[in-house]
Amino acid sequence: MTTKTTPDTRLAEQLLSVEAAADRLDTTVRFIRRLIAERRIEFVKVGRHVRIAESALAAFIEAGKVPPLTAASLRPKLKGVA
């Protein structure tokens, strides 16, 4: 019985260097290295090099999104006021 092995899509995705990730976020290399040291972003070690997957960078950005305030959320809901 033979089984087909499907290539992992995560292996085929683009891996960014620390410098490229910093450029993509428009921030410093030091900030990216701090995220890695604090394990706040997923990374891959390729030998002695550190790479960040585009999906990991997108997940980090998505986790930091803050929804906008609406007029309804600014006013407290008044219950039982006569």
N, C-alpha and C positions, 0 to 999 in steps of 0.2 A: 504494500500500500504506500503510495507516494503522497506527500503533502506539499502543497505549494506554500512557500514562504512569501508573505507580502512585505514589501519594504516599509519600514516604519516611516510615516510621514514626518515625524519630528526630526529624523536624521536628514531628510531632504530639505528642511527649511534653512533659511539663511542664518548664519551665526555672525554676530557682530563683535568686533573688538571693543575693548573698553573705550577707546578713543571714538569709535564710530557711534557707540551708544550715547556717549556724552554729546556728540554732535547732533544726534537725532533728538535728544531731549533739550538741546540748547543750554547745556550746563557744563560744569567742569568735570575733568577726569577724576578729580579728588572726590566729588560727590558720588560718582558711580562706584569707585573703589570702596567708599564708606558703605554704600548699599550692599555690596558684596560681603564686606567684612562683618556687617551686622546681620547677614543672611536675610535681608529684606527683599531681595530679588533672586530669582533662580538663575544659576549660571552653570556653565560646563567647563571643565578643565580638559584642555587638549595638551597633554604633556605638561609643560610649565606655563602655558598660555591660558588665559581666562577668556571665555567667549560667552556672550549673552544671546539667547535665541530671540528672534523678533517677536515671537508669541509671548515670551516672558516679559519683554519690554512693554508690549501692548497690555498684558495683564496688570503690570505695575501701574501703568497710566490709568487703566479702567478702575483699579482699586482706589485711586486717589481722587476720582471724580466726586464733586460735591454738587448736589442738585440745587437749582436756583430757588430762591424764596418766592412765594406767591403771596398775594394780598390776603388770601384766606388763611395762610399759615402764620401770618403776622398778627392777626386778630385772635385773641383767645375766644374759644367757644363759650358763650354765656348760656348756662342752663338754669332754669328756674328763676329767672329774674322777672319780677312783676313790674 
